Amino acid sequence: MEIFPVYLLHSGEWEENKFVNFVSDCVIIESTFNYNNLVAAISEQIRIDSDLNTIEINFVPNVGLPPIMIYNDT
């Protein structure tokens, strides 16, 4: 099993394909994680209840490109 650090930017806003006014953090995930494990790890790290709050996970493949939303395992 491999582990990977995932850099988190949260509590900010999107402006012209850039995330600004954010708080940064990091979470360690395992290669076996599925989407629900990822949401749980992020929720725990940033201390929010994912049952009461919606978490939007976006991946920015390159600076200046629009974000890609991650919403399930497929």
PDB file with SEQRES, HELIX, SHEET and CRYST1 records, atoms N, CA, C and O in Angstrom:
SEQRES   1 A   74  MET GLU ILE PHE PRO VAL TYR LEU LEU HIS SER GLY GLU          
SEQRES   2 A   74  TRP GLU GLU ASN LYS PHE VAL ASN PHE VAL SER ASP CYS          
SEQRES   3 A   74  VAL ILE ILE GLU SER THR PHE ASN TYR ASN ASN LEU VAL          
SEQRES   4 A   74  ALA ALA ILE SER GLU GLN ILE ARG ILE ASP SER ASP LEU          
SEQRES   5 A   74  ASN THR ILE GLU ILE ASN PHE VAL PRO ASN VAL GLY LEU          
SEQRES   6 A   74  PRO PRO ILE MET ILE TYR ASN ASP THR                          
HELIX    1 AA1 TYR A   35  ILE A   46  1                                  12    
SHEET    1 AA1 2 ILE A   3  HIS A  10  0                                        
SHEET    2 AA1 2 VAL A  23  GLU A  30 -1                                        
SHEET    1 AA2 2 GLU A  13  GLU A  15  0                                        
SHEET    2 AA2 2 LYS A  18  VAL A  20 -1                                        
SHEET    1 AA3 2 ILE A  57  PHE A  59  0                                        
SHEET    2 AA3 2 ILE A  68  ILE A  70 -1                                        
CRYST1    1.000    1.000    1.000  90.00  90.00  90.00 P 1           1          
ATOM      1  N   MET A   1       0.854  -1.184   0.000  1.00  0.00           N  
ATOM      2  CA  MET A   1       0.000   0.000   0.000  1.00  0.00           C  
ATOM      3  C   MET A   1       0.897   1.244   0.000  1.00  0.00           C  
ATOM      4  O   MET A   1       1.843   1.357   0.779  1.00  0.00           O  
ATOM      5  N   GLU A   2       0.571   2.148  -0.881  1.00  0.00           N  
ATOM      6  CA  GLU A   2       1.298   3.414  -0.956  1.00  0.00           C  
ATOM      7  C   GLU A   2       0.495   4.505  -0.262  1.00  0.00           C  
ATOM      8  O   GLU A   2      -0.728   4.417  -0.155  1.00  0.00           O  
ATOM      9  N   ILE A   3       1.189   5.526   0.203  1.00  0.00           N  
ATOM     10  CA  ILE A   3       0.513   6.694   0.766  1.00  0.00           C  
ATOM     11  C   ILE A   3       0.949   7.932  -0.013  1.00  0.00           C  
ATOM     12  O   ILE A   3       2.065   8.011  -0.528  1.00  0.00           O  
ATOM     13  N   PHE A   4       0.031   8.894  -0.082  1.00  0.00           N  
ATOM     14  CA  PHE A   4       0.272  10.114  -0.839  1.00  0.00           C  
ATOM     15  C   PHE A   4      -0.176  11.330  -0.049  1.00  0.00           C  
ATOM     16  O   PHE A   4      -1.243  11.305   0.564  1.00  0.00           O  
ATOM     17  N   PRO A   5       0.615  12.389  -0.050  1.00  0.00           N  
ATOM     18  CA  PRO A   5       0.128  13.634   0.548  1.00  0.00           C  
ATOM     19  C   PRO A   5      -0.774  14.347  -0.466  1.00  0.00           C  
ATOM     20  O   PRO A   5      -0.454  14.411  -1.652  1.00  0.00           O  
ATOM     21  N   VAL A   6      -1.882  14.870   0.003  1.00  0.00           N  
ATOM     22  CA  VAL A   6      -2.785  15.655  -0.846  1.00  0.00           C  
ATOM     23  C   VAL A   6      -2.877  17.041  -0.236  1.00  0.00           C  
ATOM     24  O   VAL A   6      -3.277  17.206   0.916  1.00  0.00           O  
ATOM     25  N   TYR A   7      -2.501  18.028  -1.024  1.00  0.00           N  
ATOM     26  CA  TYR A   7      -2.517  19.414  -0.602  1.00  0.00           C  
ATOM     27  C   TYR A   7      -3.935  19.939  -0.706  1.00  0.00           C  
ATOM     28  O   TYR A   7      -4.555  19.855  -1.766  1.00  0.00           O  
ATOM     29  N   LEU A   8      -4.451  20.480   0.388  1.00  0.00           N  
ATOM     30  CA  LEU A   8      -5.827  20.992   0.428  1.00  0.00           C  
ATOM     31  C   LEU A   8      -5.842  22.509   0.471  1.00  0.00           C  
ATOM     32  O   LEU A   8      -5.090  23.128   1.225  1.00  0.00           O  
ATOM     33  N   LEU A   9      -6.684  23.090  -0.323  1.00  0.00           N  
ATOM     34  CA  LEU A   9      -6.991  24.519  -0.248  1.00  0.00           C  
ATOM     35  C   LEU A   9      -8.479  24.596   0.031  1.00  0.00           C  
ATOM     36  O   LEU A   9      -9.280  24.060  -0.735  1.00  0.00           O  
ATOM     37  N   HIS A  10      -8.860  25.251   1.114  1.00  0.00           N  
ATOM     38  CA  HIS A  10     -10.281  25.290   1.459  1.00  0.00           C  
ATOM     39  C   HIS A  10     -10.662  26.646   2.036  1.00  0.00           C  
ATOM     40  O   HIS A  10      -9.808  27.473   2.353  1.00  0.00           O  
ATOM     41  N   SER A  11     -11.946  26.845   2.159  1.00  0.00           N  
ATOM     42  CA  SER A  11     -12.517  28.066   2.742  1.00  0.00           C  
ATOM     43  C   SER A  11     -12.193  29.300   1.918  1.00  0.00           C  
ATOM     44  O   SER A  11     -12.060  30.397   2.461  1.00  0.00           O  
ATOM     45  N   GLY A  12     -12.064  29.123   0.604  1.00  0.00           N  
ATOM     46  CA  GLY A  12     -11.781  30.237  -0.287  1.00  0.00           C  
ATOM     47  C   GLY A  12     -12.840  30.363  -1.359  1.00  0.00           C  
ATOM     48  O   GLY A  12     -13.973  29.916  -1.185  1.00  0.00           O  
ATOM     49  N   GLU A  13     -12.461  30.977  -2.473  1.00  0.00           N  
ATOM     50  CA  GLU A  13     -13.404  31.164  -3.570  1.00  0.00           C  
ATOM     51  C   GLU A  13     -12.661  31.120  -4.902  1.00  0.00           C  
ATOM     52  O   GLU A  13     -11.465  31.401  -4.971  1.00  0.00           O  
ATOM     53  N   TRP A  14     -13.394  30.760  -5.961  1.00  0.00           N  
ATOM     54  CA  TRP A  14     -12.831  30.711  -7.305  1.00  0.00           C  
ATOM     55  C   TRP A  14     -12.984  32.065  -7.982  1.00  0.00           C  
ATOM     56  O   TRP A  14     -14.061  32.659  -7.978  1.00  0.00           O  
ATOM     57  N   GLU A  15     -11.882  32.544  -8.567  1.00  0.00           N  
ATOM     58  CA  GLU A  15     -11.888  33.765  -9.382  1.00  0.00           C  
ATOM     59  C   GLU A  15     -11.056  33.493 -10.629  1.00  0.00           C  
ATOM     60  O   GLU A  15      -9.845  33.291 -10.543  1.00  0.00           O  
ATOM     61  N   GLU A  16     -11.704  33.490 -11.777  1.00  0.00           N  
ATOM     62  CA  GLU A  16     -11.017  33.306 -13.057  1.00  0.00           C  
ATOM     63  C   GLU A  16     -10.083  32.095 -13.047  1.00  0.00           C  
ATOM     64  O   GLU A  16      -8.896  32.218 -13.348  1.00  0.00           O  
ATOM     65  N   ASN A  17     -10.621  30.937 -12.703  1.00  0.00           N  
ATOM     66  CA  ASN A  17      -9.879  29.668 -12.657  1.00  0.00           C  
ATOM     67  C   ASN A  17      -8.740  29.656 -11.640  1.00  0.00           C  
ATOM     68  O   ASN A  17      -7.810  28.859 -11.763  1.00  0.00           O  
ATOM     69  N   LYS A  18      -8.805  30.531 -10.640  1.00  0.00           N  
ATOM     70  CA  LYS A  18      -7.834  30.538  -9.553  1.00  0.00           C  
ATOM     71  C   LYS A  18      -8.597  30.508  -8.238  1.00  0.00           C  
ATOM     72  O   LYS A  18      -9.630  31.163  -8.096  1.00  0.00           O  
ATOM     73  N   PHE A  19      -8.090  29.753  -7.286  1.00  0.00           N  
ATOM     74  CA  PHE A  19      -8.698  29.674  -5.961  1.00  0.00           C  
ATOM     75  C   PHE A  19      -7.976  30.682  -5.083  1.00  0.00           C  
ATOM     76  O   PHE A  19      -6.759  30.595  -4.920  1.00  0.00           O  
ATOM     77  N   VAL A  20      -8.699  31.632  -4.518  1.00  0.00           N  
ATOM     78  CA  VAL A  20      -8.089  32.724  -3.756  1.00  0.00           C  
ATOM     79  C   VAL A  20      -8.692  32.811  -2.352  1.00  0.00           C  
ATOM     80  O   VAL A  20      -9.753  32.253  -2.073  1.00  0.00           O  
ATOM     81  N   ASN A  21      -7.985  33.526  -1.485  1.00  0.00           N  
ATOM     82  CA  ASN A  21      -8.432  33.749  -0.101  1.00  0.00           C  
ATOM     83  C   ASN A  21      -8.722  32.429   0.611  1.00  0.00           C  
ATOM     84  O   ASN A  21      -9.763  32.274   1.250  1.00  0.00           O  
ATOM     85  N   PHE A  22      -7.795  31.486   0.493  1.00  0.00           N  
ATOM     86  CA  PHE A  22      -8.000  30.141   1.015  1.00  0.00           C  
ATOM     87  C   PHE A  22      -7.141  29.864   2.245  1.00  0.00           C  
ATOM     88  O   PHE A  22      -6.238  30.631   2.581  1.00  0.00           O  
ATOM     89  N   VAL A  23      -7.439  28.774   2.891  1.00  0.00           N  
ATOM     90  CA  VAL A  23      -6.631  28.210   3.967  1.00  0.00           C  
ATOM     91  C   VAL A  23      -6.012  26.937   3.401  1.00  0.00           C  
ATOM     92  O   VAL A  23      -6.703  26.163   2.740  1.00  0.00           O  
ATOM     93  N   SER A  24      -4.730  26.706   3.644  1.00  0.00           N  
ATOM     94  CA  SER A  24      -4.088  25.499   3.115  1.00  0.00           C  
ATOM     95  C   SER A  24      -3.878  24.473   4.223  1.00  0.00           C  
ATOM     96  O   SER A  24      -3.742  24.817   5.397  1.00  0.00           O  
ATOM     97  N   ASP A  25      -3.854  23.215   3.822  1.00  0.00           N  
ATOM     98  CA  ASP A  25      -3.699  22.102   4.744  1.00  0.00           C  
ATOM     99  C   ASP A  25      -3.203  20.913   3.929  1.00  0.00           C  
ATOM    100  O   ASP A  25      -3.030  21.022   2.715  1.00  0.00           O  
ATOM    101  N   CYS A  26      -2.979  19.803   4.576  1.00  0.00           N  
ATOM    102  CA  CYS A  26      -2.539  18.601   3.886  1.00  0.00           C  
ATOM    103  C   CYS A  26      -3.156  17.389   4.577  1.00  0.00           C  
ATOM    104  O   CYS A  26      -3.340  17.378   5.794  1.00  0.00           O  
ATOM    105  N   VAL A  27      -3.469  16.379   3.790  1.00  0.00           N  
ATOM    106  CA  VAL A  27      -3.990  15.120   4.311  1.00  0.00           C  
ATOM    107  C   VAL A  27      -3.219  13.996   3.619  1.00  0.00           C  
ATOM    108  O   VAL A  27      -2.874  14.100   2.442  1.00  0.00           O  
ATOM    109  N   ILE A  28      -2.957  12.931   4.358  1.00  0.00           N  
ATOM    110  CA  ILE A  28      -2.276  11.772   3.794  1.00  0.00           C  
ATOM    111  C   ILE A  28      -3.341  10.728   3.442  1.00  0.00           C  
ATOM    112  O   ILE A  28      -4.165  10.360   4.278  1.00  0.00           O  
ATOM    113  N   ILE A  29      -3.309  10.259   2.198  1.00  0.00           N  
ATOM    114  CA  ILE A  29      -4.285   9.240   1.780  1.00  0.00           C  
ATOM    115  C   ILE A  29      -3.548   7.979   1.351  1.00  0.00           C  
ATOM    116  O   ILE A  29      -2.372   8.021   0.987  1.00  0.00           O  
ATOM    117  N   GLU A  30      -4.252   6.873   1.402  1.00  0.00           N  
ATOM    118  CA  GLU A  30      -3.706   5.587   0.982  1.00  0.00           C  
ATOM    119  C   GLU A  30      -4.142   5.293  -0.456  1.00  0.00           C  
ATOM    120  O   GLU A  30      -5.193   5.750  -0.905  1.00  0.00           O  
ATOM    121  N   SER A  31      -3.327   4.533  -1.157  1.00  0.00           N  
ATOM    122  CA  SER A  31      -3.635   4.193  -2.550  1.00  0.00           C  
ATOM    123  C   SER A  31      -4.923   3.392  -2.681  1.00  0.00           C  
ATOM    124  O   SER A  31      -5.501   3.325  -3.765  1.00  0.00           O  
ATOM    125  N   THR A  32      -5.376   2.788  -1.596  1.00  0.00           N  
ATOM    126  CA  THR A  32      -6.600   1.982  -1.622  1.00  0.00           C  
ATOM    127  C   THR A  32      -7.860   2.802  -1.342  1.00  0.00           C  
ATOM    128  O   THR A  32      -8.966   2.262  -1.379  1.00  0.00           O  
ATOM    129  N   PHE A  33      -7.706   4.096  -1.064  1.00  0.00           N  
ATOM    130  CA  PHE A  33      -8.861   4.947  -0.742  1.00  0.00           C  
ATOM    131  C   PHE A  33      -9.826   5.032  -1.909  1.00  0.00           C  
ATOM    132  O   PHE A  33      -9.418   5.113  -3.067  1.00  0.00           O  
ATOM    133  N   ASN A  34     -11.123   5.011  -1.586  1.00  0.00           N  
ATOM    134  CA  ASN A  34     -12.140   5.320  -2.579  1.00  0.00           C  
ATOM    135  C   ASN A  34     -12.636   6.742  -2.309  1.00  0.00           C  
ATOM    136  O   ASN A  34     -12.129   7.422  -1.416  1.00  0.00           O  
ATOM    137  N   TYR A  35     -13.609   7.180  -3.070  1.00  0.00           N  
ATOM    138  CA  TYR A  35     -14.119   8.553  -2.928  1.00  0.00           C  
ATOM    139  C   TYR A  35     -14.616   8.830  -1.512  1.00  0.00           C  
ATOM    140  O   TYR A  35     -14.317   9.882  -0.947  1.00  0.00           O  
ATOM    141  N   ASN A  36     -15.367   7.903  -0.938  1.00  0.00           N  
ATOM    142  CA  ASN A  36     -15.897   8.112   0.413  1.00  0.00           C  
ATOM    143  C   ASN A  36     -14.785   8.207   1.456  1.00  0.00           C  
ATOM    144  O   ASN A  36     -14.889   8.990   2.400  1.00  0.00           O  
ATOM    145  N   ASN A  37     -13.716   7.412   1.294  1.00  0.00           N  
ATOM    146  CA  ASN A  37     -12.563   7.516   2.196  1.00  0.00           C  
ATOM    147  C   ASN A  37     -11.901   8.883   2.063  1.00  0.00           C  
ATOM    148  O   ASN A  37     -11.488   9.478   3.059  1.00  0.00           O  
ATOM    149  N   LEU A  38     -11.802   9.378   0.833  1.00  0.00           N  
ATOM    150  CA  LEU A  38     -11.200  10.695   0.590  1.00  0.00           C  
ATOM    151  C   LEU A  38     -12.014  11.789   1.268  1.00  0.00           C  
ATOM    152  O   LEU A  38     -11.455  12.654   1.942  1.00  0.00           O  
ATOM    153  N   VAL A  39     -13.334  11.753   1.092  1.00  0.00           N  
ATOM    154  CA  VAL A  39     -14.206  12.745   1.733  1.00  0.00           C  
ATOM    155  C   VAL A  39     -14.069  12.673   3.247  1.00  0.00           C  
ATOM    156  O   VAL A  39     -14.004  13.708   3.911  1.00  0.00           O  
ATOM    157  N   ALA A  40     -14.025  11.473   3.798  1.00  0.00           N  
ATOM    158  CA  ALA A  40     -13.893  11.311   5.252  1.00  0.00           C  
ATOM    159  C   ALA A  40     -12.560  11.870   5.759  1.00  0.00           C  
ATOM    160  O   ALA A  40     -12.519  12.537   6.793  1.00  0.00           O  
ATOM    161  N   ALA A  41     -11.475  11.599   5.036  1.00  0.00           N  
ATOM    162  CA  ALA A  41     -10.160  12.093   5.436  1.00  0.00           C  
ATOM    163  C   ALA A  41     -10.097  13.618   5.381  1.00  0.00           C  
ATOM    164  O   ALA A  41      -9.550  14.255   6.282  1.00  0.00           O  
ATOM    165  N   ILE A  42     -10.657  14.198   4.329  1.00  0.00           N  
ATOM    166  CA  ILE A  42     -10.668  15.656   4.194  1.00  0.00           C  
ATOM    167  C   ILE A  42     -11.539  16.273   5.286  1.00  0.00           C  
ATOM    168  O   ILE A  42     -11.148  17.258   5.912  1.00  0.00           O  
ATOM    169  N   SER A  43     -12.710  15.700   5.511  1.00  0.00           N  
ATOM    170  CA  SER A  43     -13.629  16.216   6.541  1.00  0.00           C  
ATOM    171  C   SER A  43     -12.974  16.223   7.910  1.00  0.00           C  
ATOM    172  O   SER A  43     -13.086  17.189   8.664  1.00  0.00           O  
ATOM    173  N   GLU A  44     -12.289  15.133   8.218  1.00  0.00           N  
ATOM    174  CA  GLU A  44     -11.620  15.046   9.520  1.00  0.00           C  
ATOM    175  C   GLU A  44     -10.498  16.077   9.634  1.00  0.00           C  
ATOM    176  O   GLU A  44     -10.345  16.729  10.667  1.00  0.00           O  
ATOM    177  N   GLN A  45      -9.715  16.216   8.559  1.00  0.00           N  
ATOM    178  CA  GLN A  45      -8.570  17.136   8.600  1.00  0.00           C  
ATOM    179  C   GLN A  45      -9.004  18.593   8.759  1.00  0.00           C  
ATOM    180  O   GLN A  45      -8.391  19.345   9.517  1.00  0.00           O  
ATOM    181  N   ILE A  46     -10.053  18.988   8.051  1.00  0.00           N  
ATOM    182  CA  ILE A  46     -10.478  20.392   8.131  1.00  0.00           C  
ATOM    183  C   ILE A  46     -11.603  20.600   9.148  1.00  0.00           C  
ATOM    184  O   ILE A  46     -12.161  21.691   9.268  1.00  0.00           O  
ATOM    185  N   ARG A  47     -11.918  19.531   9.871  1.00  0.00           N  
ATOM    186  CA  ARG A  47     -12.851  19.557  10.998  1.00  0.00           C  
ATOM    187  C   ARG A  47     -14.252  20.044  10.633  1.00  0.00           C  
ATOM    188  O   ARG A  47     -14.785  20.981  11.227  1.00  0.00           O  
ATOM    189  N   ILE A  48     -14.826  19.377   9.638  1.00  0.00           N  
ATOM    190  CA  ILE A  48     -16.223  19.658   9.315  1.00  0.00           C  
ATOM    191  C   ILE A  48     -16.996  18.348   9.286  1.00  0.00           C  
ATOM    192  O   ILE A  48     -16.418  17.280   9.084  1.00  0.00           O  
ATOM    193  N   ASP A  49     -18.273  18.435   9.485  1.00  0.00           N  
ATOM    194  CA  ASP A  49     -19.147  17.269   9.448  1.00  0.00           C  
ATOM    195  C   ASP A  49     -19.673  17.123   8.024  1.00  0.00           C  
ATOM    196  O   ASP A  49     -20.468  17.943   7.565  1.00  0.00           O  
ATOM    197  N   SER A  50     -19.230  16.079   7.328  1.00  0.00           N  
ATOM    198  CA  SER A  50     -19.634  15.902   5.929  1.00  0.00           C  
ATOM    199  C   SER A  50     -21.109  15.511   5.806  1.00  0.00           C  
ATOM    200  O   SER A  50     -21.665  15.557   4.708  1.00  0.00           O  
ATOM    201  N   ASP A  51     -21.752  15.127   6.915  1.00  0.00           N  
ATOM    202  CA  ASP A  51     -23.190  14.858   6.876  1.00  0.00           C  
ATOM    203  C   ASP A  51     -23.991  16.157   6.882  1.00  0.00           C  
ATOM    204  O   ASP A  51     -25.124  16.195   6.400  1.00  0.00           O  
ATOM    205  N   LEU A  52     -23.398  17.224   7.429  1.00  0.00           N  
ATOM    206  CA  LEU A  52     -24.084  18.516   7.523  1.00  0.00           C  
ATOM    207  C   LEU A  52     -23.601  19.527   6.486  1.00  0.00           C  
ATOM    208  O   LEU A  52     -24.256  20.544   6.258  1.00  0.00           O  
ATOM    209  N   ASN A  53     -22.458  19.251   5.860  1.00  0.00           N  
ATOM    210  CA  ASN A  53     -21.852  20.183   4.908  1.00  0.00           C  
ATOM    211  C   ASN A  53     -21.541  19.473   3.601  1.00  0.00           C  
ATOM    212  O   ASN A  53     -21.250  18.277   3.594  1.00  0.00           O  
ATOM    213  N   THR A  54     -21.601  20.191   2.520  1.00  0.00           N  
ATOM    214  CA  THR A  54     -21.234  19.660   1.216  1.00  0.00           C  
ATOM    215  C   THR A  54     -19.767  19.973   0.961  1.00  0.00           C  
ATOM    216  O   THR A  54     -19.326  21.111   1.122  1.00  0.00           O  
ATOM    217  N   ILE A  55     -19.026  18.961   0.565  1.00  0.00           N  
ATOM    218  CA  ILE A  55     -17.622  19.155   0.213  1.00  0.00           C  
ATOM    219  C   ILE A  55     -17.511  19.063  -1.297  1.00  0.00           C  
ATOM    220  O   ILE A  55     -17.907  18.065  -1.898  1.00  0.00           O  
ATOM    221  N   GLU A  56     -16.972  20.106  -1.907  1.00  0.00           N  
ATOM    222  CA  GLU A  56     -16.730  20.102  -3.347  1.00  0.00           C  
ATOM    223  C   GLU A  56     -15.240  19.896  -3.547  1.00  0.00           C  
ATOM    224  O   GLU A  56     -14.428  20.710  -3.108  1.00  0.00           O  
ATOM    225  N   ILE A  57     -14.885  18.803  -4.212  1.00  0.00           N  
ATOM    226  CA  ILE A  57     -13.485  18.477  -4.446  1.00  0.00           C  
ATOM    227  C   ILE A  57     -13.164  18.766  -5.904  1.00  0.00           C  
ATOM    228  O   ILE A  57     -13.790  18.218  -6.812  1.00  0.00           O  
ATOM    229  N   ASN A  58     -12.174  19.639  -6.118  1.00  0.00           N  
ATOM    230  CA  ASN A  58     -11.741  19.995  -7.463  1.00  0.00           C  
ATOM    231  C   ASN A  58     -10.257  19.723  -7.616  1.00  0.00           C  
ATOM    232  O   ASN A  58      -9.484  19.872  -6.669  1.00  0.00           O  
ATOM    233  N   PHE A  59      -9.872  19.326  -8.809  1.00  0.00           N  
ATOM    234  CA  PHE A  59      -8.480  19.095  -9.163  1.00  0.00           C  
ATOM    235  C   PHE A  59      -8.111  20.103 -10.238  1.00  0.00           C  
ATOM    236  O   PHE A  59      -8.817  20.240 -11.238  1.00  0.00           O  
ATOM    237  N   VAL A  60      -7.008  20.806 -10.034  1.00  0.00           N  
ATOM    238  CA  VAL A  60      -6.532  21.765 -11.035  1.00  0.00           C  
ATOM    239  C   VAL A  60      -5.334  21.121 -11.725  1.00  0.00           C  
ATOM    240  O   VAL A  60      -4.260  21.026 -11.133  1.00  0.00           O  
ATOM    241  N   PRO A  61      -5.508  20.673 -12.988  1.00  0.00           N  
ATOM    242  CA  PRO A  61      -4.442  19.941 -13.674  1.00  0.00           C  
ATOM    243  C   PRO A  61      -3.224  20.797 -14.017  1.00  0.00           C  
ATOM    244  O   PRO A  61      -2.108  20.288 -14.118  1.00  0.00           O  
ATOM    245  N   ASN A  62      -3.445  22.087 -14.193  1.00  0.00           N  
ATOM    246  CA  ASN A  62      -2.352  22.990 -14.529  1.00  0.00           C  
ATOM    247  C   ASN A  62      -2.802  24.416 -14.229  1.00  0.00           C  
ATOM    248  O   ASN A  62      -3.985  24.733 -14.351  1.00  0.00           O  
ATOM    249  N   VAL A  63      -1.877  25.263 -13.844  1.00  0.00           N  
ATOM    250  CA  VAL A  63      -2.209  26.650 -13.525  1.00  0.00           C  
ATOM    251  C   VAL A  63      -2.896  27.311 -14.709  1.00  0.00           C  
ATOM    252  O   VAL A  63      -2.415  27.233 -15.840  1.00  0.00           O  
ATOM    253  N   GLY A  64      -4.024  27.965 -14.443  1.00  0.00           N  
ATOM    254  CA  GLY A  64      -4.751  28.669 -15.479  1.00  0.00           C  
ATOM    255  C   GLY A  64      -5.844  27.854 -16.149  1.00  0.00           C  
ATOM    256  O   GLY A  64      -6.717  28.412 -16.813  1.00  0.00           O  
ATOM    257  N   LEU A  65      -5.804  26.535 -15.979  1.00  0.00           N  
ATOM    258  CA  LEU A  65      -6.854  25.689 -16.546  1.00  0.00           C  
ATOM    259  C   LEU A  65      -8.025  25.619 -15.577  1.00  0.00           C  
ATOM    260  O   LEU A  65      -7.838  25.764 -14.369  1.00  0.00           O  
ATOM    261  N   PRO A  66      -9.217  25.402 -16.088  1.00  0.00           N  
ATOM    262  CA  PRO A  66     -10.371  25.308 -15.186  1.00  0.00           C  
ATOM    263  C   PRO A  66     -10.279  24.047 -14.324  1.00  0.00           C  
ATOM    264  O   PRO A  66      -9.714  23.038 -14.744  1.00  0.00           O  
ATOM    265  N   PRO A  67     -10.837  24.116 -13.124  1.00  0.00           N  
ATOM    266  CA  PRO A  67     -10.803  22.952 -12.242  1.00  0.00           C  
ATOM    267  C   PRO A  67     -11.706  21.826 -12.743  1.00  0.00           C  
ATOM    268  O   PRO A  67     -12.703  22.059 -13.426  1.00  0.00           O  
ATOM    269  N   ILE A  68     -11.330  20.603 -12.384  1.00  0.00           N  
ATOM    270  CA  ILE A  68     -12.124  19.424 -12.706  1.00  0.00           C  
ATOM    271  C   ILE A  68     -12.740  18.929 -11.412  1.00  0.00           C  
ATOM    272  O   ILE A  68     -12.021  18.647 -10.453  1.00  0.00           O  
ATOM    273  N   MET A  69     -14.077  18.818 -11.369  1.00  0.00           N  
ATOM    274  CA  MET A  69     -14.734  18.364 -10.159  1.00  0.00           C  
ATOM    275  C   MET A  69     -14.626  16.849 -10.030  1.00  0.00           C  
ATOM    276  O   MET A  69     -14.856  16.109 -10.986  1.00  0.00           O  
ATOM    277  N   ILE A  70     -14.271  16.408  -8.830  1.00  0.00           N  
ATOM    278  CA  ILE A  70     -14.227  14.977  -8.517  1.00  0.00           C  
ATOM    279  C   ILE A  70     -15.461  14.692  -7.684  1.00  0.00           C  
ATOM    280  O   ILE A  70     -15.634  15.259  -6.605  1.00  0.00           O  
ATOM    281  N   TYR A  71     -16.324  13.809  -8.183  1.00  0.00           N  
ATOM    282  CA  TYR A  71     -17.582  13.578  -7.477  1.00  0.00           C  
ATOM    283  C   TYR A  71     -17.893  12.110  -7.234  1.00  0.00           C  
ATOM    284  O   TYR A  71     -18.912  11.800  -6.617  1.00  0.00           O  
ATOM    285  N   ASN A  72     -17.049  11.200  -7.699  1.00  0.00           N  
ATOM    286  CA  ASN A  72     -17.225   9.780  -7.392  1.00  0.00           C  
ATOM    287  C   ASN A  72     -15.961   9.029  -7.786  1.00  0.00           C  
ATOM    288  O   ASN A  72     -14.951   9.645  -8.126  1.00  0.00           O  
ATOM    289  N   ASP A  73     -16.013   7.719  -7.740  1.00  0.00           N  
ATOM    290  CA  ASP A  73     -14.832   6.896  -8.017  1.00  0.00           C  
ATOM    291  C   ASP A  73     -14.579   6.618  -9.486  1.00  0.00           C  
ATOM    292  O   ASP A  73     -13.530   6.071  -9.826  1.00  0.00           O  
ATOM    293  N   THR A  74     -15.498   6.975 -10.368  1.00  0.00           N  
ATOM    294  CA  THR A  74     -15.319   6.613 -11.775  1.00  0.00           C  
ATOM    295  C   THR A  74     -14.626   7.684 -12.568  1.00  0.00           C  
ATOM    296  O   THR A  74     -14.406   7.520 -13.768  1.00  0.00           O  
TER     297      THR A  74                                                      
END                                                                             
